Amino acid sequence: WDATACALVDEKVWTSGSDGLSFEVLLLDGETGVIEETVPVPGVPANYYGLYGAAVDGSGNFWGSQLGAGALVHVDRARLVPEVWPMPVSGYGMTVDEDGYVWTCSYAVARFDPLSELWQTATVAGSGGCMSDGNGKLWLAASPLIGIDRNTLAVTDSIMLPQYVHGVSVDFDGYVWGVTLASEAYRVNPATGTFDTVGG
């Protein structure tokens, strides 16, 4: 943040790409899209897509996960050296929460602690993306939409929506958004379980 310019400056974008056999993590200039750093991830097969999900932690470091029971990959922004851990359960979506824990989500959730390098898992009947709400819950795409306690990994909320949602996100006002595989999105009030439908 540049207080004089009253703007964010020198922003970066993380992404990943695969040739079908191997994959790499890329750091791009957020304004121009020019690739500034390329970090190969050796020794990990690309499987389906290389990395399927990715998120950035509070320090600007990259985390990515493979589809299925593959690898979790971390690239430190300063060192640009990949670290890899095997995923204990199959994952589809992934996120990093406000405490720096890394999550992979599908029928089960897995929480990775970067300090201890240990996993905790629970079967929760999810199926898609996931995101923390900043208030102690992780929300998972499924039918119904599921909320779990981030500490105990127990299901605490179950909100039925008109359609299955495959992606999930939480906005700045605390609403949980679920997107369908068709053309609708639902904005859910987690306190009441009520929702608005957005079409198109």
C-alpha positions as CSV (number, residue, x, y, z in Angstrom):
1,W,0.0,0.0,0.0
2,D,1.4,3.3,-1.1
3,A,-0.1,6.0,1.2
4,T,1.2,8.9,-1.0
5,A,-0.4,7.4,-4.2
6,C,-3.4,6.1,-2.2
7,A,-3.1,2.8,-4.1
8,L,-1.7,-0.7,-4.1
9,V,1.5,-0.8,-6.1
10,D,3.7,-3.5,-7.4
11,E,1.1,-6.2,-7.0
12,K,2.0,-9.8,-8.1
13,V,-0.1,-12.7,-9.3
14,W,0.7,-16.4,-8.7
15,T,-0.3,-19.1,-11.1
16,S,0.8,-22.5,-12.3
17,G,1.1,-24.4,-15.5
18,S,1.7,-27.9,-16.8
19,D,2.9,-29.6,-19.9
20,G,1.2,-32.8,-18.9
21,L,4.3,-34.4,-17.5
22,S,5.6,-31.8,-15.0
23,F,4.5,-28.4,-13.7
24,E,5.8,-25.1,-12.5
25,V,4.7,-22.2,-10.4
26,L,4.9,-18.7,-11.9
27,L,5.0,-15.3,-10.3
28,L,3.7,-12.5,-12.6
29,D,3.7,-8.7,-12.5
30,G,0.1,-7.9,-11.6
31,E,0.0,-4.9,-13.9
32,T,1.6,-6.2,-17.0
33,G,1.3,-10.0,-16.7
34,V,5.0,-10.4,-17.4
35,I,6.4,-13.6,-15.9
36,E,9.0,-12.5,-13.3
37,E,9.8,-15.9,-11.7
38,T,9.4,-19.5,-12.8
39,V,9.7,-22.2,-10.1
40,P,9.8,-25.8,-11.4
41,V,8.4,-28.5,-9.0
42,P,10.6,-31.5,-9.7
43,G,9.8,-35.1,-8.7
44,V,6.0,-34.6,-8.6
45,P,4.0,-36.0,-11.6
46,A,1.5,-33.7,-13.2
47,N,-1.3,-36.2,-12.9
48,Y,-4.4,-34.5,-14.4
49,Y,-3.6,-30.8,-14.4
50,G,-0.4,-30.2,-12.4
51,L,-1.9,-28.1,-9.7
52,Y,-5.6,-27.8,-9.6
53,G,-6.3,-25.4,-6.7
54,A,-4.2,-22.5,-5.3
55,A,-4.3,-19.8,-2.7
56,V,-2.0,-17.2,-1.2
57,D,-1.3,-16.9,2.5
58,G,-1.1,-13.7,4.5
59,S,2.6,-13.3,3.8
60,G,2.1,-13.5,0.0
61,N,3.4,-17.1,-0.3
62,F,1.9,-19.6,-2.8
63,W,0.1,-22.8,-1.8
64,G,-1.3,-25.3,-4.4
65,S,-2.9,-28.7,-4.4
66,Q,-3.4,-31.4,-6.9
67,L,-6.8,-32.9,-7.8
68,G,-7.3,-36.2,-5.9
69,A,-4.8,-37.5,-3.4
70,G,-1.7,-35.8,-4.8
71,A,0.7,-33.3,-3.5
72,L,0.4,-30.0,-1.5
73,V,3.0,-27.5,-2.8
74,H,4.3,-24.4,-1.1
75,V,6.5,-21.7,-2.7
76,D,7.9,-19.1,-0.3
77,R,7.8,-15.6,-1.9
78,A,11.3,-14.7,-0.8
79,R,13.2,-18.0,-1.4
80,L,11.3,-19.2,-4.5
81,V,12.0,-22.8,-3.5
82,P,9.2,-25.4,-3.7
83,E,8.3,-27.6,-0.7
84,V,6.0,-30.6,-1.2
85,W,3.9,-32.8,1.1
86,P,1.7,-35.7,0.2
87,M,-2.0,-35.1,0.7
88,P,-3.6,-37.6,3.2
89,V,-7.1,-37.6,1.5
90,S,-8.4,-36.7,-1.9
91,G,-9.0,-33.0,-2.5
92,Y,-10.8,-30.8,-5.0
93,G,-10.9,-27.3,-3.5
94,M,-8.4,-25.7,-1.3
95,T,-7.8,-22.5,0.7
96,V,-5.6,-20.9,3.3
97,D,-7.4,-19.6,6.4
98,E,-6.7,-16.5,8.5
99,D,-4.5,-18.4,10.9
100,G,-2.3,-19.7,8.1
101,Y,-3.7,-23.3,8.1
102,V,-3.9,-24.8,4.6
103,W,-7.1,-26.8,3.8
104,T,-7.9,-29.3,1.0
105,C,-11.6,-30.1,0.6
106,S,-13.8,-32.7,-1.0
107,Y,-15.8,-35.6,0.7
108,A,-13.2,-35.1,3.5
109,V,-11.4,-32.0,4.7
110,A,-7.7,-32.0,5.5
111,R,-6.1,-29.2,7.6
112,F,-2.3,-28.7,7.2
113,D,-0.3,-26.9,9.9
114,P,2.7,-25.3,8.2
115,L,4.6,-25.1,11.5
116,S,4.3,-28.7,12.6
117,E,3.9,-30.0,9.1
118,L,1.0,-32.3,10.4
119,W,-2.4,-33.0,8.9
120,Q,-5.8,-33.4,10.6
121,T,-8.6,-34.9,8.6
122,A,-12.4,-35.5,8.9
123,T,-15.0,-36.9,6.6
124,V,-17.7,-34.3,6.1
125,A,-19.6,-35.1,2.9
126,G,-18.4,-32.1,1.0
127,S,-17.6,-32.2,-2.7
128,G,-16.2,-28.9,-4.1
129,G,-14.6,-25.7,-3.1
130,C,-14.1,-24.3,0.4
131,M,-13.3,-21.0,2.2
132,S,-12.9,-19.8,5.7
133,D,-15.2,-17.0,6.9
134,G,-12.8,-15.4,9.3
135,N,-15.1,-16.3,12.2
136,G,-14.0,-19.8,13.0
137,K,-15.9,-21.7,10.3
138,L,-14.9,-23.3,7.0
139,W,-17.6,-23.4,4.3
140,L,-17.7,-26.3,1.8
141,A,-19.5,-26.6,-1.5
142,A,-21.9,-29.5,-1.4
143,S,-25.7,-30.2,-1.3
144,P,-26.5,-29.0,1.3
145,L,-23.9,-26.2,1.8
146,I,-21.8,-27.2,4.8
147,G,-20.1,-25.2,7.5
148,I,-17.5,-26.8,9.8
149,D,-15.7,-25.7,13.0
150,R,-12.1,-25.0,12.0
151,N,-10.8,-26.3,15.3
152,T,-12.8,-29.5,15.8
153,L,-13.5,-30.2,12.1
154,A,-17.1,-31.1,13.1
155,V,-20.0,-30.1,10.9
156,T,-21.9,-27.2,12.5
157,D,-24.1,-25.9,9.7
158,S,-26.1,-27.4,6.9
159,I,-28.0,-25.1,4.6
160,M,-30.2,-26.5,1.8
161,L,-30.1,-24.5,-1.4
162,P,-32.2,-25.0,-4.6
163,Q,-29.3,-26.5,-6.5
164,Y,-25.9,-28.2,-5.7
165,V,-23.1,-25.6,-5.5
166,H,-19.6,-26.6,-6.6
167,G,-17.7,-23.4,-5.7
168,V,-17.8,-21.4,-2.5
169,S,-16.5,-18.0,-1.4
170,V,-17.1,-15.6,1.5
171,D,-17.4,-11.9,0.9
172,F,-16.3,-9.0,3.0
173,D,-19.8,-8.7,4.6
174,G,-19.7,-12.4,5.8
175,Y,-22.1,-13.7,3.2
176,V,-21.3,-17.2,1.9
177,W,-21.6,-17.5,-1.9
178,G,-22.2,-20.7,-3.7
179,V,-22.0,-21.1,-7.4
180,T,-23.8,-23.9,-9.3
181,L,-22.6,-25.8,-12.4
182,A,-25.4,-24.0,-14.3
183,S,-26.0,-20.3,-14.3
184,E,-27.0,-19.4,-10.7
185,A,-25.2,-18.2,-7.6
186,Y,-26.6,-18.0,-4.1
187,R,-25.7,-15.4,-1.5
188,V,-26.3,-17.1,1.9
189,N,-26.7,-15.3,5.2
190,P,-25.0,-17.9,7.5
191,A,-26.7,-16.5,10.6
192,T,-30.2,-17.1,9.3
193,G,-29.8,-19.7,6.5
194,T,-31.7,-17.4,4.1
195,F,-30.3,-16.7,0.7
196,D,-30.7,-14.6,-2.4
197,T,-30.4,-16.0,-5.9
198,V,-28.3,-14.3,-8.7
199,G,-28.9,-15.5,-12.2
200,G,-27.2,-15.1,-15.5
